Amino acid sequence: MSDAEWAAVRPLLPTPAWLERKGGRPESYCHRQMLDAIRYLVAGGISWRAMPADFPHWARVYAFFRRWRREELVTEFHDRLRGQVRTREGREAEPSAGIIDAQSVKGAATVPAASRGYDGGKAINGRKRHVITDCLGLLLVVAVTAANVGDREAATGLLARLRMLHREITLVWADGGYTGGLIEWCRDRLALTFEIVKRTDDTAGFVVLPRRWVVERTLCATRRSVCIPGSAGRKSEGGSWAG
């Protein structure tokens, strides 16, 4: 992390309990070192035990991450950063609209059979990531399921969690794959407007569609599979959820 990045991140981090005289011992490593180690692990897709010696011992880094995940500080940290980016772009910190989409990704040989499936439409054996982003393409809610789980099937849980976490959102855009009873379900159960953005019948070839391109750009940016050290949300039937 550069000094400029650390200057932006540091105020968003929780204050250690011992600094607020709430007990506990002073930590052996600063948060900057711990965050650098976690970023290195995620970017390289390595295991915890493969942490280079330049970083704190892997067990200390893992305990740090596990504690933050248990107390949902990882999600809170992410949400604070997203709010800062939105404010910098001249928007409100909390979004009022979102875009939903899904992408099937080929599973590595190490992915267990119990958590993978075959997406016949894309001819991919692996997992599927379902995301809802804001209008800047920043992540709001994420779910990872087996690739054979349909988009509409996963969308109900994803949208319900979105409504719980982001009460300001009143509108969600989606592609034609979500056509069905979701429009009425969102209106009646979540008081949410669900709008399908479709291609026109006379459109040929690749066309950038309004609103949908934002979430597609986000999925393209995360196309390369990485090893995520845990999820920051609750686990639900059919997939693991992250806020």
N, C-alpha and C positions, 0 to 999 in steps of 0.2 A: 504494500500500500504506500502510495506517495504521501508526502507531508500534507499536500493539499487535500487528498482524499481523507486522511486521518483527521484533519481539522474539521471536515464536514461531518464525519461519522462520530467522532468522540462525544459531542453533546447529546447524541441520540441513544447512547449506551446507558444501561442502568448503573447506578452508583453502587459499588460493593458495600455490603452490610457493615463491614468493619470501619469504613470511612464515615459512616453515619452513626457510629457508636451503638450498633445493634448486635454486637457480638461477632464471633468468628475471628479467624486469624488473617493477617495480611496475605494476599496472594503472592505466590512466588514469581509469576509472570504477568506482564501487563496485557490488557485486552487486545492491544494492537498485535502483539506476537501471536496470540491465540487465533485472532481472526485471519491473519496471514496464513497460518498453518491450515485452517479449515478451507480457505479459498484455494490453497495449493492442492489439497486433497481432492476437492471437487473438480477443479480444472483438469487434474491429471488422471482422475478416475482410479486412484490407488487405494489400497487398503490402509486401515489405521496403522497397522504394524509396519507399513512401508514408509512411514513418515521420516524424511531425511533428518540427520542429526543436527542440521542447522536450526531446526525448530525445537520447541519444548518437547519433552518425551511424549510419545503418542498416547500413553495412558492418561497423562494430564490434560492433553488436548481433548481426548474423547470424553473425559469426565466433565470438562468445561462445556462442551457441546451438548452432552446428555442433560446436564442441569438446565441449560438454557432452553432446550427443547421441552423438557418436562414442565417448566414454568411458562411455556409459550412465549418466551422472550425472542425467539428466532422470528416468529410471525409478527410480533410487535415491532421489532427492529425493521423488518421488511416493509411493514405498513407505514412506518415513520419516514423511511427513505422515499417511498412512493409518493407520500403527501408532499414532501419537499420538492420532488421533481415536478409534480403537478402545479404547485404554487409558482415555481420558477417559470413554468410555461404559461403563466397567467390564468390558471384555472383554479377552481376551488379544490381544497385538499381532498375532499370526499367526492367521488364521481356520482353522476346522476344517470349514466347510461353505460351499458356494457355490450360486448360482442362475444358470442360463444362459438366454439369450433372444436374439432377433435382430429387427432392424427395417429395413425397406426405406425408403430416402429418395430422393426425386426428385433427379436430378442436374442441376446447372446446365449452361448451354450450353457452358461452358468445360471440362466433364469429357470427356476423350477417349473415343471409342467403344470403344477397346480395353479400358477398365477399367470399363465400365458394362454393364448388361444389363437385361432386362425380367422383372419379377416378375409372372407371370400371375395369381397368387392375389390380389395387392394392386393390380394394374393400375398398377404404378409402374415407370418407366424411370429407372434410376440405379444406386445402390450400396446395399449392405446392410451394416450394422454388427452384428457378433456380439460379445456381451459376456458375461463371467461376473463377477458381483459377490459380495461377502460378504453376510452377513445384515443389514448396515446399508445396503446399496445402494452401497457403495464399490467402484470398479472394481478387478478383479484381473487380467484379461486381456482384450484387445480385438483383433478382426480386422476389416478392411474388405475386402469382396469386391464383385464385380459383383452386382447384385440378383438375377440368375438362378441364383446358386449356392444350392443347397438348405441348409436349416438343419442337417440331419444330415450332409451332406457337409462342411460347414465345422466341425462340432462335433468331429470326430476330432482335427484339428490343434489346435483351441482347448483341448480337454481334455488332450491330451498336454503342451502347453506349461504348462497350469495345474499339472499333476502335477510338472513339472520345477521350477517356480518356487515352489510352495507345497506342500511335502511333508506339512504337517500336515493338509491337507484330505483327508477320507475320504468325503464325501457331497456330491452335487450334485443339485439339484432342477431339473426342466424341465417344459415344458408338453407337450401331446399331439402337437405337431408333431415332437417328437424320438422318437416311438414307433418301434420297430424293433429292430435288432440292437445298439443302443448300450448297452443294459443289460448284455448278455453281454460285449460288447467291453470296456467299462470294467472289468468284474469280472475278466476274464481277462488283459487287457493292462496295466491301470493299477492294479489292486487298489483300485478306486474304486467306491463304491455310487452308481448312477445311478437316481434315483427320479422317476417321472412323476407330476405333480400334475394330476389331471383334474377337469373339471366333472362333477357328477352329472347323470344323464340327465333328472331332473325340474327342473333349474335353468333359469329363463327370465330373459332380460335380463342387465344387467350385475351381476356379483357379484365381490366382492374375494376372490380365492382365496388360501389360505395359502401363504406363501413366495413365490409368483409375483409378487405385487403389488410386492415390493421391487425386483426388476429392472425391472419395467414402469415404476415411478416414476422410476428412473434414466434409462431411455430417453426418457420424457416430458420430463425436465429438460433433455435434450440434443437435443430435437427440432429446435431451430433450428440449421441448418447453420452451421458456422464453418470458417474456413480454418486447418487445423492445419499448422504449419510443420515437417512431417516426422514420421516415426514413430519410436518409441523401441525398436524391436525388430528382429527379423530379417524378411526378406521371404521368403514361401513361395509356392509355386505356387497361383494362384487368389486371392491377396490379400496385403496387407501387414500384418504383425503388430506389435503394440505390447505391451510388458510392462506 
